[in-house]
């Protein structure tokens, strides 16, 4: 008796369904001089030639999604491929790409001390762009338009990062090995786009077991003229924050 699975596969016609391509896009976020920035490339080829976009491209037939995302990141921006990325979501509007039906799987990269990008393959330019220039925050310049549906993907990535600050130790990933409480607070203020009360923030951070560890050392110099030297901390062992550090209710977009 023939195996029904083998019979089905032998008779299966892939052309019975419309072709659909798969791409990957990467939302890469870091801090530059206390300013949250996103990695963008300027497209050197159609469609949307000359427009800014997230790094990404088509998935090869012999690679998985995460491998494709890291490959495209390296090819288009020359950033290292040994970074940690997490899947952000899928984007499949029938009209998102003028070439054909293309479904994109987006990834999120959050890290400190990422190097300056250098354009490659079909990217004419690559740059870290302040989130404020991309429409995140009030009072900034008119947001620059992005190709495809990348503005929506970027917005989802920024919101994921903001949410992760509430319940994970992500903020320490944007800081050096030893940091001050003011430096940690600046990460939260920059990504949440709200000012935080210094004393309340200090108290809340120290109330979370394993979030930060006091090194017992002080900064070499005080802040400002005649200021006290600040205490230095390092990241603790906690990956989740209990209790969570919740965003203020008045957080801006």
C-alpha positions as CSV (number, residue, x, y, z in Angstrom):
1,X,0.0,0.0,0.0
2,X,1.5,3.3,-1.0
3,X,2.4,5.8,1.7
4,X,-0.2,8.6,1.6
5,X,2.5,11.2,2.7
6,X,4.8,10.2,-0.2
7,X,1.9,10.2,-2.6
8,X,0.8,13.6,-1.6
9,X,4.3,15.1,-1.9
10,X,4.8,13.5,-5.3
11,X,1.6,15.0,-6.6
12,X,1.9,18.4,-4.8
13,X,2.2,21.3,-7.2
14,X,3.9,24.4,-5.6
15,X,2.6,26.5,-8.5
16,X,-0.9,26.0,-7.2
17,X,-0.4,29.0,-4.9
18,X,0.9,32.5,-5.8
19,X,4.6,33.0,-5.1
20,X,5.5,34.8,-1.9
21,X,9.0,36.0,-1.0
22,X,10.4,36.4,2.5
23,X,12.7,39.1,3.7
24,X,14.2,40.1,7.0
25,X,14.6,43.6,8.5
26,X,16.6,44.6,11.6
27,X,15.7,47.4,14.1
28,X,19.1,48.1,15.7
29,X,19.1,50.6,18.7
30,X,21.9,51.9,20.8
31,X,22.9,55.1,22.7
32,X,25.3,57.7,21.3
33,X,26.4,60.4,23.8
34,X,23.2,59.8,25.8
35,X,21.0,60.0,22.8
36,X,19.0,56.9,21.6
37,X,19.7,56.2,17.9
38,X,18.5,53.7,15.3
39,X,20.5,52.2,12.5
40,X,19.3,53.1,9.0
41,X,20.6,52.6,5.5
42,X,19.9,54.8,2.4
43,X,18.9,52.5,-0.5
44,X,21.2,52.6,-3.5
45,X,18.8,50.7,-5.8
46,X,15.1,50.6,-6.6
47,X,12.5,50.4,-5.3
48,X,12.6,53.4,-3.1
49,X,16.1,54.3,-4.4
50,X,17.6,57.1,-2.3
51,X,15.1,56.6,0.6
52,X,16.1,55.6,4.1
53,X,15.2,52.2,5.4
54,X,16.0,49.5,7.9
55,X,18.9,47.2,7.0
56,X,17.6,43.9,5.6
57,X,16.9,41.9,2.5
58,X,15.7,38.6,1.0
59,X,16.2,35.3,2.8
60,X,18.3,32.8,0.8
61,X,16.8,29.4,0.2
62,X,19.5,27.6,2.3
63,X,19.4,29.8,5.5
64,X,17.1,30.3,8.4
65,X,15.6,33.7,9.4
66,X,18.0,34.8,12.1
67,X,21.0,33.9,10.0
68,X,19.6,35.9,7.1
69,X,19.1,38.9,9.4
70,X,22.6,38.9,10.7
71,X,24.0,38.4,7.2
72,X,22.1,41.3,5.8
73,X,23.1,43.5,8.8
74,X,26.8,42.7,8.1
75,X,26.5,43.1,4.3
76,X,24.7,46.4,4.4
77,X,26.3,48.1,7.4
78,X,29.5,46.1,8.2
79,X,28.3,45.7,11.8
80,X,29.6,42.6,13.6
81,X,27.5,39.5,13.1
82,X,28.2,38.1,16.6
83,X,25.5,40.2,18.3
84,X,22.3,39.0,19.9
85,X,19.0,39.6,18.1
86,X,15.5,38.7,19.0
87,X,12.5,38.3,16.7
88,X,10.2,41.3,16.7
89,X,7.3,40.3,14.5
90,X,6.0,39.5,11.0
91,X,4.8,42.1,8.5
92,X,2.7,40.9,5.5
93,X,0.5,43.6,4.0
94,X,-0.1,42.6,0.4
95,X,0.9,46.2,-0.7
96,X,4.0,46.6,1.5
97,X,6.4,45.9,-1.4
98,X,5.8,47.1,-5.0
99,X,7.8,44.2,-6.5
100,X,5.7,41.3,-5.4
101,X,4.0,39.8,-2.4
102,X,6.8,40.0,0.3
103,X,6.5,39.0,3.9
104,X,9.1,40.4,6.2
105,X,10.2,39.0,9.6
106,X,11.7,41.8,11.7
107,X,14.4,41.4,14.3
108,X,15.5,43.6,17.2
109,X,19.1,44.4,18.2
110,X,19.8,46.3,21.4
111,X,23.4,46.8,22.5
112,X,26.0,49.3,23.7
113,X,29.1,50.5,22.0
114,X,28.1,49.5,18.5
115,X,30.6,50.8,16.0
116,X,29.9,53.3,13.2
117,X,28.3,51.5,10.3
118,X,29.8,51.4,6.8
119,X,27.6,50.9,3.8
120,X,27.8,47.8,1.6
121,X,26.1,45.8,-1.1
122,X,23.0,47.8,-2.2
123,X,23.2,50.4,0.6
124,X,24.5,53.8,-0.5
125,X,24.9,55.1,3.0
126,X,24.5,53.8,6.6
127,X,24.1,55.9,9.7
128,X,22.9,56.0,13.3
129,X,20.0,58.4,13.3
130,X,18.6,60.0,16.6
131,X,15.1,58.6,17.3
132,X,14.0,62.2,17.8
133,X,14.6,62.8,14.0
134,X,12.4,59.8,13.3
135,X,9.3,61.0,15.1
136,X,9.9,59.7,18.6
137,X,9.4,62.6,21.0
138,X,7.8,66.0,20.8
139,X,9.3,69.1,19.5
140,X,11.7,67.4,17.1
141,X,12.1,67.9,13.3
142,X,9.7,66.6,10.8
143,X,10.3,62.8,10.7
144,X,12.2,61.6,7.7
145,X,10.1,59.1,5.6
146,X,11.2,55.5,5.5
147,X,10.8,53.0,2.6
148,X,8.3,50.2,2.6
149,X,6.5,49.9,6.0
150,X,9.7,50.4,7.9
151,X,8.3,53.3,9.9
152,X,5.8,51.0,11.5
153,X,8.4,48.3,12.1
154,X,10.7,50.8,13.7
155,X,7.9,52.0,15.9
156,X,7.2,48.5,17.1
157,X,10.9,48.0,17.8
158,X,11.1,51.2,19.9
159,X,8.0,50.2,21.8
160,X,9.5,46.8,22.5
161,X,12.6,48.4,23.8
162,X,10.7,50.8,26.0
163,X,8.6,47.9,27.4
164,X,11.7,45.8,28.1
165,X,13.1,48.6,30.2
166,X,10.1,48.1,32.6
167,X,10.5,44.4,33.3
168,X,14.1,43.4,32.3
169,X,17.6,44.6,33.1
170,X,18.0,45.7,29.4
171,X,19.1,49.3,30.4
172,X,22.4,48.0,31.7
173,X,23.3,46.7,28.2
174,X,23.5,50.4,27.0
175,X,26.1,51.2,29.7
176,X,29.8,50.5,30.4
177,X,30.8,47.8,32.8
178,X,30.7,50.3,35.7
179,X,28.2,53.1,35.7
180,X,26.5,55.7,37.9
181,X,22.9,55.8,39.0
182,X,22.6,59.0,37.0
183,X,23.9,57.2,33.9
184,X,21.3,54.5,34.3
185,X,18.6,57.0,34.8
186,X,19.7,58.8,31.6
187,X,19.1,55.6,29.6
188,X,15.5,55.4,30.9
189,X,14.9,59.1,30.3
190,X,16.2,58.9,26.8
191,X,14.3,55.9,25.7
192,X,11.1,56.7,27.5
193,X,11.4,60.4,26.6
194,X,10.4,61.6,30.0
195,X,12.2,63.2,33.0
196,X,12.5,61.0,36.1
197,X,12.8,62.1,39.7
198,X,16.4,61.2,40.6
199,X,15.8,60.2,44.2
200,X,12.7,58.1,43.4
201,X,14.5,56.4,40.6
202,X,17.4,55.6,42.8
203,X,15.2,54.1,45.4
204,X,13.2,52.0,42.9
205,X,16.3,50.6,41.3
206,X,17.8,49.6,44.6
207,X,14.5,47.9,45.6
208,X,14.8,45.4,42.7
209,X,16.9,42.4,43.9
210,X,19.9,41.7,41.6
211,X,19.3,44.6,39.2
212,X,22.5,46.5,40.1
213,X,25.4,45.9,42.4
214,X,27.3,48.5,44.4
215,X,31.0,48.2,43.5
216,X,32.1,50.1,46.6
217,X,34.0,52.6,44.3
218,X,33.4,56.2,43.4
219,X,33.9,58.1,40.2
220,X,37.3,59.8,39.8
221,X,35.8,63.2,39.7
222,X,32.6,64.8,40.9
223,X,29.9,66.2,38.7
224,X,30.1,69.9,38.0
225,X,32.2,72.4,39.9
226,X,32.9,71.1,43.4
227,X,30.3,68.2,43.0
228,X,30.5,65.0,44.9
229,X,32.0,61.9,43.4
230,X,29.3,59.5,42.4
231,X,29.0,55.9,43.5
232,X,29.7,53.3,40.8
233,X,27.5,50.2,40.1
234,X,27.6,47.2,37.8
235,X,24.9,45.0,36.4
236,X,23.6,42.3,38.7
237,X,22.6,38.8,38.0
238,X,18.9,39.6,37.5
239,X,17.4,39.4,34.0
240,X,13.9,40.2,35.1
241,X,12.9,43.0,37.3
242,X,10.6,42.3,40.3
243,X,9.1,44.7,41.1
244,X,9.0,46.2,37.6
245,X,10.0,49.8,36.9
246,X,6.9,51.1,35.3
247,X,6.8,54.1,32.9
248,X,5.3,57.3,34.1
249,X,1.7,57.7,33.0
250,X,2.6,60.8,31.0
251,X,5.2,59.1,28.7
252,X,5.5,60.8,25.4
253,X,5.5,59.1,22.0
